[in-house]
């Protein structure tokens, strides 16, 4: 029984073909496409307003050079939110519960911010490895620590997103299983547990959106240090 709780995180296969590619591509199919009309419908208007507000808020602390990342950040934000929200539906698969996918997004983007900093302003980028006013005996130790923390950033990005979504899915499945088990024996307790499950589901909807926002926000902060 304990192992079956983790079966939902296994990538589904059909005729030996992994279906994770379909799960990743599906959000882009569901998103509405812009029309050629002068007045858009309500869905496109809400989508455009959300993307504009998010992009303005995200790029507020960045200078003009960092605004080139606006399209990438907005697309990544919509992609992660859509995947996380679809994963809360019954009998669906959440690709962002796979550490490999999250690391595949975090490592190249974090590395790109570091490369941009080394190319545009190498002195400032290397200066982050050594805080100002450091005593001379501590310089080698602090350089090693800051270098390790620099390489840990993408790992923390991927693990944070994976751990939060995985924990939420496990809690939902555990409480849902408890509701089905308690229903024949203690209906009152089962109803109370179902109410807790409903509140937890609402919390997971918020977590799905917040974690996508945090992922992109941290990338923008890493970019802010290097532009």
C-alpha positions as a Markdown table, in Angstrom:
| # | Residue | x | y | z |
|---|---|---|---|---|
| 1 | Unk | 0.0 | 0.0 | 0.0 |
| 2 | Unk | 2.8 | 2.4 | 0.8 |
| 3 | Unk | 4.4 | 1.9 | -2.6 |
| 4 | Unk | 1.2 | 2.4 | -4.4 |
| 5 | Unk | 1.0 | 6.0 | -3.2 |
| 6 | Unk | 4.1 | 6.8 | -5.3 |
| 7 | Unk | 2.7 | 5.1 | -8.4 |
| 8 | Unk | 1.1 | 8.4 | -9.4 |
| 9 | Unk | 4.6 | 9.9 | -9.9 |
| 10 | Unk | 5.7 | 7.3 | -12.3 |
| 11 | Unk | 5.8 | 8.4 | -15.9 |
| 12 | Unk | 3.0 | 6.7 | -17.8 |
| 13 | Unk | 3.7 | 4.5 | -20.8 |
| 14 | Unk | 1.5 | 3.3 | -23.7 |
| 15 | Unk | 2.8 | 0.6 | -26.0 |
| 16 | Unk | 6.2 | 1.2 | -24.6 |
| 17 | Unk | 6.1 | 4.9 | -25.5 |
| 18 | Unk | 6.5 | 7.4 | -22.6 |
| 19 | Unk | 3.5 | 9.8 | -22.5 |
| 20 | Unk | 5.3 | 12.5 | -20.6 |
| 21 | Unk | 5.9 | 14.3 | -23.9 |
| 22 | Unk | 2.1 | 14.5 | -24.4 |
| 23 | Unk | 1.7 | 15.8 | -20.9 |
| 24 | Unk | 4.3 | 18.5 | -21.5 |
| 25 | Unk | 2.9 | 19.5 | -24.9 |
| 26 | Unk | -0.8 | 19.5 | -23.8 |
| 27 | Unk | -0.8 | 22.8 | -22.0 |
| 28 | Unk | 0.3 | 24.7 | -25.1 |
| 29 | Unk | -2.7 | 23.1 | -27.0 |
| 30 | Unk | -5.2 | 24.2 | -24.4 |
| 31 | Unk | -4.0 | 27.9 | -24.3 |
| 32 | Unk | -6.2 | 30.2 | -26.5 |
| 33 | Unk | -4.5 | 31.6 | -29.5 |
| 34 | Unk | -4.6 | 35.3 | -30.4 |
| 35 | Unk | -7.2 | 36.3 | -32.9 |
| 36 | Unk | -7.1 | 38.8 | -35.7 |
| 37 | Unk | -10.2 | 40.6 | -34.4 |
| 38 | Unk | -9.9 | 44.1 | -33.0 |
| 39 | Unk | -11.7 | 43.1 | -29.8 |
| 40 | Unk | -10.7 | 39.8 | -28.1 |
| 41 | Unk | -13.0 | 37.6 | -26.1 |
| 42 | Unk | -13.0 | 37.5 | -22.3 |
| 43 | Unk | -10.6 | 34.6 | -22.0 |
| 44 | Unk | -7.9 | 36.2 | -24.2 |
| 45 | Unk | -8.4 | 39.6 | -22.4 |
| 46 | Unk | -7.9 | 37.9 | -18.9 |
| 47 | Unk | -4.9 | 36.0 | -20.2 |
| 48 | Unk | -3.3 | 39.1 | -21.7 |
| 49 | Unk | -3.9 | 41.1 | -18.5 |
| 50 | Unk | -2.4 | 38.4 | -16.3 |
| 51 | Unk | 0.7 | 38.1 | -18.5 |
| 52 | Unk | 1.2 | 41.9 | -18.6 |
| 53 | Unk | 0.8 | 42.3 | -14.9 |
| 54 | Unk | 3.1 | 39.4 | -14.2 |
| 55 | Unk | 5.8 | 40.6 | -16.6 |
| 56 | Unk | 5.7 | 44.2 | -15.3 |
| 57 | Unk | 6.0 | 43.0 | -11.7 |
| 58 | Unk | 8.8 | 40.6 | -12.5 |
| 59 | Unk | 10.9 | 43.0 | -14.6 |
| 60 | Unk | 10.5 | 45.9 | -12.3 |
| 61 | Unk | 13.9 | 45.5 | -10.5 |
| 62 | Unk | 15.7 | 44.7 | -13.7 |
| 63 | Unk | 17.4 | 47.2 | -16.0 |
| 64 | Unk | 16.7 | 47.4 | -19.7 |
| 65 | Unk | 19.2 | 44.7 | -20.6 |
| 66 | Unk | 17.2 | 42.2 | -18.5 |
| 67 | Unk | 13.9 | 43.0 | -20.3 |
| 68 | Unk | 15.0 | 40.7 | -23.2 |
| 69 | Unk | 14.0 | 37.8 | -20.9 |
| 70 | Unk | 10.4 | 39.0 | -20.6 |
| 71 | Unk | 9.1 | 36.5 | -23.3 |
| 72 | Unk | 11.0 | 33.6 | -21.8 |
| 73 | Unk | 9.9 | 34.3 | -18.2 |
| 74 | Unk | 6.2 | 34.8 | -19.2 |
| 75 | Unk | 6.1 | 31.7 | -21.3 |
| 76 | Unk | 7.8 | 29.6 | -18.5 |
| 77 | Unk | 5.4 | 31.0 | -15.9 |
| 78 | Unk | 2.3 | 30.1 | -18.0 |
| 79 | Unk | 3.7 | 26.7 | -18.8 |
| 80 | Unk | 4.4 | 25.8 | -15.2 |
| 81 | Unk | 1.1 | 27.1 | -13.9 |
| 82 | Unk | -0.8 | 25.1 | -16.6 |
| 83 | Unk | 1.1 | 21.9 | -15.9 |
| 84 | Unk | 0.7 | 22.2 | -12.2 |
| 85 | Unk | -3.0 | 23.0 | -12.4 |
| 86 | Unk | -3.7 | 20.1 | -14.8 |
| 87 | Unk | -1.9 | 17.8 | -12.5 |
| 88 | Unk | -4.5 | 18.3 | -9.8 |
| 89 | Unk | -7.2 | 16.8 | -12.0 |
| 90 | Unk | -8.1 | 13.1 | -11.4 |
| 91 | Unk | -6.3 | 10.5 | -13.4 |
| 92 | Unk | -3.7 | 12.9 | -14.7 |
| 93 | Unk | 0.1 | 13.0 | -14.6 |
| 94 | Unk | 2.1 | 16.0 | -13.3 |
| 95 | Unk | 5.4 | 16.3 | -15.2 |
| 96 | Unk | 6.7 | 18.8 | -12.7 |
| 97 | Unk | 6.8 | 16.1 | -10.0 |
| 98 | Unk | 9.8 | 14.7 | -11.9 |
| 99 | Unk | 13.1 | 16.0 | -10.7 |
| 100 | Unk | 14.7 | 15.4 | -14.1 |
| 101 | Unk | 12.2 | 17.8 | -15.8 |
| 102 | Unk | 12.6 | 20.5 | -13.2 |
| 103 | Unk | 16.4 | 20.2 | -13.3 |
| 104 | Unk | 16.3 | 20.3 | -17.1 |
| 105 | Unk | 14.6 | 23.7 | -16.7 |
| 106 | Unk | 16.6 | 25.1 | -13.8 |
| 107 | Unk | 20.2 | 24.1 | -14.8 |
| 108 | Unk | 20.3 | 25.7 | -18.3 |
| 109 | Unk | 18.5 | 28.9 | -17.2 |
| 110 | Unk | 20.6 | 29.4 | -14.1 |
| 111 | Unk | 23.7 | 28.7 | -16.1 |
| 112 | Unk | 22.6 | 31.2 | -18.7 |
| 113 | Unk | 22.4 | 34.0 | -16.1 |
| 114 | Unk | 25.9 | 33.2 | -14.9 |
| 115 | Unk | 27.3 | 33.2 | -18.4 |
| 116 | Unk | 25.7 | 36.5 | -19.1 |
| 117 | Unk | 27.2 | 38.0 | -16.0 |
| 118 | Unk | 30.7 | 36.6 | -16.9 |
| 119 | Unk | 30.4 | 38.0 | -20.4 |
| 120 | Unk | 28.9 | 41.5 | -19.7 |
| 121 | Unk | 30.5 | 42.4 | -16.4 |
| 122 | Unk | 33.1 | 39.8 | -15.3 |
| 123 | Unk | 34.5 | 41.9 | -12.4 |
| 124 | Unk | 31.1 | 42.3 | -10.8 |
| 125 | Unk | 30.1 | 38.7 | -11.4 |
| 126 | Unk | 33.3 | 37.4 | -9.7 |
| 127 | Unk | 32.9 | 40.0 | -7.0 |
| 128 | Unk | 29.8 | 38.1 | -5.8 |
| 129 | Unk | 32.1 | 35.3 | -4.7 |
| 130 | Unk | 33.9 | 37.5 | -2.2 |
| 131 | Unk | 31.9 | 39.9 | 0.1 |
| 132 | Unk | 33.5 | 43.3 | 0.7 |
| 133 | Unk | 35.5 | 43.7 | 3.8 |
| 134 | Unk | 36.3 | 40.0 | 4.2 |
| 135 | Unk | 39.4 | 39.3 | 6.4 |
| 136 | Unk | 42.3 | 38.0 | 4.4 |
| 137 | Unk | 42.5 | 34.6 | 6.2 |
| 138 | Unk | 38.9 | 33.9 | 5.3 |
| 139 | Unk | 39.1 | 34.7 | 1.6 |
| 140 | Unk | 39.9 | 31.2 | 0.3 |
| 141 | Unk | 37.1 | 29.7 | 2.5 |
| 142 | Unk | 34.5 | 32.2 | 1.5 |
| 143 | Unk | 35.3 | 31.8 | -2.2 |
| 144 | Unk | 34.8 | 28.1 | -2.0 |
| 145 | Unk | 31.6 | 28.5 | 0.0 |
| 146 | Unk | 30.2 | 31.1 | -2.5 |
| 147 | Unk | 31.2 | 28.9 | -5.5 |
| 148 | Unk | 29.4 | 25.9 | -4.0 |
| 149 | Unk | 26.3 | 28.0 | -3.3 |
| 150 | Unk | 26.4 | 29.2 | -6.9 |
| 151 | Unk | 26.3 | 25.6 | -8.1 |
| 152 | Unk | 23.6 | 24.7 | -5.6 |
| 153 | Unk | 21.1 | 27.3 | -6.9 |
| 154 | Unk | 19.8 | 25.2 | -9.8 |
| 155 | Unk | 19.5 | 22.2 | -7.6 |
| 156 | Unk | 17.5 | 24.2 | -5.0 |
| 157 | Unk | 15.2 | 25.5 | -7.8 |
| 158 | Unk | 14.4 | 22.0 | -9.1 |
| 159 | Unk | 14.2 | 20.3 | -5.7 |
| 160 | Unk | 11.9 | 23.0 | -4.3 |
| 161 | Unk | 9.4 | 22.7 | -7.1 |
| 162 | Unk | 9.5 | 18.9 | -7.1 |
| 163 | Unk | 9.2 | 18.6 | -3.3 |
| 164 | Unk | 6.3 | 21.0 | -2.9 |
| 165 | Unk | 4.2 | 19.4 | -5.6 |
| 166 | Unk | 5.0 | 15.8 | -4.6 |
| 167 | Unk | 4.2 | 16.5 | -0.9 |
| 168 | Unk | 0.8 | 18.0 | -1.9 |
| 169 | Unk | -0.2 | 15.2 | -4.1 |
| 170 | Unk | 0.8 | 12.6 | -1.5 |
| 171 | Unk | -1.3 | 14.4 | 1.2 |
| 172 | Unk | -4.3 | 14.6 | -1.1 |
| 173 | Unk | -4.1 | 10.9 | -1.9 |
| 174 | Unk | -3.6 | 9.9 | 1.8 |
| 175 | Unk | -6.6 | 11.9 | 3.0 |
| 176 | Unk | -8.8 | 10.8 | 0.0 |
| 177 | Unk | -7.9 | 7.1 | 0.9 |
| 178 | Unk | -8.8 | 7.8 | 4.6 |
| 179 | Unk | -12.2 | 9.2 | 3.4 |
| 180 | Unk | -13.0 | 6.0 | 1.5 |
| 181 | Unk | -11.9 | 3.8 | 4.4 |
| 182 | Unk | -13.8 | 5.7 | 7.1 |
| 183 | Unk | -17.0 | 6.2 | 5.1 |
| 184 | Unk | -18.5 | 2.7 | 5.9 |
| 185 | Unk | -17.4 | 2.7 | 9.5 |
| 186 | Unk | -17.6 | 6.3 | 10.7 |
| 187 | Unk | -19.5 | 8.5 | 8.3 |
| 188 | Unk | -19.3 | 11.6 | 10.5 |
| 189 | Unk | -15.5 | 11.4 | 10.7 |
| 190 | Unk | -15.4 | 10.7 | 7.0 |
| 191 | Unk | -17.4 | 13.8 | 6.2 |
| 192 | Unk | -15.1 | 15.9 | 8.4 |
| 193 | Unk | -12.1 | 14.4 | 6.6 |
| 194 | Unk | -13.7 | 15.2 | 3.3 |
| 195 | Unk | -14.0 | 18.8 | 4.3 |
| 196 | Unk | -10.3 | 18.8 | 5.2 |
| 197 | Unk | -9.6 | 17.3 | 1.8 |
| 198 | Unk | -11.5 | 20.1 | 0.1 |
| 199 | Unk | -9.6 | 22.7 | 2.0 |
| 200 | Unk | -6.3 | 21.0 | 1.2 |
| 201 | Unk | -7.2 | 20.9 | -2.5 |
| 202 | Unk | -7.8 | 24.6 | -2.5 |
| 203 | Unk | -4.4 | 25.0 | -0.8 |
| 204 | Unk | -2.8 | 22.9 | -3.5 |
| 205 | Unk | -4.3 | 25.1 | -6.2 |
| 206 | Unk | -2.6 | 28.1 | -4.5 |
| 207 | Unk | 0.6 | 26.1 | -4.1 |
| 208 | Unk | 0.6 | 25.1 | -7.8 |
| 209 | Unk | 0.5 | 28.8 | -8.8 |
| 210 | Unk | 2.8 | 30.1 | -6.1 |
| 211 | Unk | 5.5 | 27.6 | -6.8 |
| 212 | Unk | 5.5 | 28.4 | -10.5 |
| 213 | Unk | 5.8 | 32.1 | -9.6 |
| 214 | Unk | 8.6 | 31.4 | -7.2 |
| 215 | Unk | 10.5 | 29.4 | -9.7 |
| 216 | Unk | 10.5 | 32.2 | -12.3 |
| 217 | Unk | 11.0 | 34.9 | -9.6 |
| 218 | Unk | 14.2 | 33.3 | -8.4 |
| 219 | Unk | 15.5 | 33.1 | -11.9 |
| 220 | Unk | 14.8 | 36.8 | -12.4 |
| 221 | Unk | 16.7 | 37.5 | -9.2 |
| 222 | Unk | 19.6 | 35.5 | -10.4 |
| 223 | Unk | 19.5 | 37.5 | -13.6 |
| 224 | Unk | 19.3 | 40.8 | -11.7 |
| 225 | Unk | 22.7 | 40.0 | -10.2 |
| 226 | Unk | 24.3 | 39.5 | -13.6 |
| 227 | Unk | 22.9 | 42.3 | -15.8 |
